[in-house]
Amino acid sequence: MTTNRTITTPFPELADFDGGDYEFCVDISVDRQDIRRGPDGDLLADRQEPFFGTYEMAAGRLGGRWSLMVSPTTTDEFGDIQNAGPPLVDLRDQTAGPDPLALLRALLTGGGA
């Protein structure tokens, strides 16, 4: 069965809260595989090594200032996600430019921030 549906407000759970305060946290897995092939169909000799990594993105806004941190993570023996090093991105008390929630929403919807 095919269903046609028009979405007028994609990702409503990422609404801007009318400029109010919020906290947002998401875990991201990156699995990059270089499967480029030459004209003969063989994998290219200079391809990049496979990469797999997990990260936590934590963003928020408090009193008109926003923050964004992206940190590497690992999973412990109990299956809990733990930080695995210093943040790769560490922006705090930002007041200029669009905040991370607006940028994420633009990315997911194909729109502009």
VMD Tcl script that draws the C-alpha trace (Angstrom):
set ca {
  {0.00 0.00 0.00}
  {1.34 3.40 -0.98}
  {0.49 6.38 1.17}
  {0.83 9.95 -0.01}
  {1.27 12.44 2.77}
  {2.27 16.09 2.73}
  {4.40 17.17 5.64}
  {4.07 20.88 6.24}
  {6.21 21.01 9.39}
  {8.98 18.41 9.25}
  {10.57 17.40 12.55}
  {8.11 19.22 14.81}
  {10.00 17.81 17.81}
  {12.85 20.15 16.83}
  {10.68 23.25 17.08}
  {12.47 26.41 18.17}
  {10.45 26.79 21.41}
  {9.83 30.41 20.42}
  {13.40 31.40 21.24}
  {13.23 29.89 24.73}
  {15.72 27.74 26.57}
  {16.29 24.11 25.59}
  {18.72 21.20 25.87}
  {19.29 18.74 23.04}
  {21.51 15.65 23.06}
  {22.01 13.03 20.36}
  {24.43 10.15 19.84}
  {25.88 9.83 16.33}
  {27.68 6.92 14.67}
  {29.93 7.56 11.67}
  {30.76 4.59 9.44}
  {32.85 5.65 6.45}
  {33.83 3.11 3.80}
  {35.83 4.11 0.72}
  {34.51 1.79 -2.00}
  {35.77 3.73 -5.01}
  {36.70 1.48 -7.91}
  {38.89 1.97 -10.94}
  {37.87 1.40 -14.57}
  {38.70 -2.30 -14.20}
  {36.25 -2.67 -11.30}
  {38.93 -3.27 -8.67}
  {39.07 -1.21 -5.49}
  {41.48 1.71 -5.84}
  {44.88 1.16 -4.22}
  {44.90 4.70 -2.73}
  {41.51 4.42 -1.05}
  {41.12 5.61 2.54}
  {41.06 3.16 5.40}
  {37.60 2.41 6.82}
  {36.60 4.53 9.80}
  {34.01 3.99 12.50}
  {33.46 6.38 15.39}
  {30.73 7.39 17.80}
  {30.06 10.89 19.09}
  {27.70 12.78 21.35}
  {26.32 16.11 20.23}
  {25.03 18.24 23.08}
  {23.47 21.61 22.36}
  {21.32 24.07 24.20}
  {20.23 27.63 24.76}
  {19.98 29.37 28.09}
  {19.14 33.03 28.52}
  {19.74 33.84 24.84}
  {23.20 32.21 24.76}
  {23.72 28.91 22.97}
  {26.31 26.19 23.25}
  {27.41 23.20 21.20}
  {29.74 20.37 22.16}
  {30.65 17.31 20.07}
  {32.64 14.67 21.94}
  {33.92 11.20 21.03}
  {32.25 8.37 22.92}
  {32.74 4.71 23.66}
  {30.53 2.00 25.12}
  {31.57 0.35 28.38}
  {31.16 -3.31 29.32}
  {27.62 -2.63 30.55}
  {26.52 -1.01 27.28}
  {26.52 2.53 28.70}
  {27.86 5.35 26.52}
  {30.84 7.17 28.05}
  {32.90 10.17 26.92}
  {36.14 8.99 25.30}
  {38.15 12.19 25.19}
  {38.00 15.96 25.03}
  {35.34 17.63 22.87}
  {36.11 18.01 19.18}
  {33.82 21.05 19.10}
  {33.38 23.18 22.22}
  {31.37 26.37 21.77}
  {29.90 28.00 24.85}
  {28.03 31.24 25.54}
  {27.59 32.06 21.84}
  {25.26 34.90 20.95}
  {25.89 35.46 17.23}
  {24.63 33.37 14.34}
  {22.00 30.65 14.26}
  {22.00 28.25 17.18}
  {22.67 24.50 16.73}
  {18.99 23.51 16.79}
  {18.23 25.85 13.88}
  {21.20 24.47 11.94}
  {20.22 20.85 12.61}
  {16.66 21.50 11.54}
  {17.90 23.17 8.34}
  {20.17 20.20 7.63}
  {17.40 17.64 8.13}
  {14.79 19.54 6.14}
  {17.01 20.82 3.32}
  {16.22 24.40 4.22}
  {18.32 27.38 5.22}
  {19.10 28.51 8.73}
}
mol new
graphics top color blue
foreach p $ca { graphics top sphere $p radius 0.5 }
foreach p [lrange $ca 0 end-1] q [lrange $ca 1 end] { graphics top cylinder $p $q radius 0.2 }
display resetview
